[in-house]
Amino acid sequence: MSETAEPLPKAYYQYLQELQAIDFVLVDLTLYLDTHPDDEQALAQFKQFQKRKHNLMTQFESAFGPLHQYGLSPATGASWAWSETPWPWQV
């Protein structure tokens, strides 16, 4: 990973905090839906949070770079971007 000369903007941490909160909700809803698979309201909430997470990840990656080194984060530009920004667990 390259060194970051400037402090990260406040929005960087806000995105990560919201993504962590959404992940918590999705895990909780997953556990609930495992035992209540016919609960349409819970399934609708799960889909709503899935969509919100996808949108937040897209916004974050557009502004700050990839969140994952594989699969979910697009490889854009002429170089490998994963090593250019702080990794999410390093902030």
C-alpha positions, 0 to 999 in steps of 0.5 A, a space after each residue: 500500500 502506498 503512503 497517504 500524505 494527507 489525512 482522509 476526509 471525514 466522508 471516508 469514515 462516514 461511508 465506512 461507518 454506514 457500510 458497517 451498520 448496514 452489514 450488521 442489519 443484513 447479517 441480523 436479517 439473514 439470521 431471522 430469515 433463516 428461521 422465518 423464510 416466508 416473512 415478506 416484510 423482513 425480505 423486503 427490508 433485506 432487499 432494501 438494505 442490499 440495494 442501499 449497500 450496493 449504492 454506498 459501495 459504488 459511491 465509496 469506490 468512485 470517491 476513494 477506491 476499491 473496498 475489496 481486492 477481488 470480485 466485487 470492486 471493478 478494475 478500472 484505469 490503467 493500473 491496479 488500484 487496490 494498493 493505492 488507497 488505505 485498506 478499509 481495515 487500516 483506518 
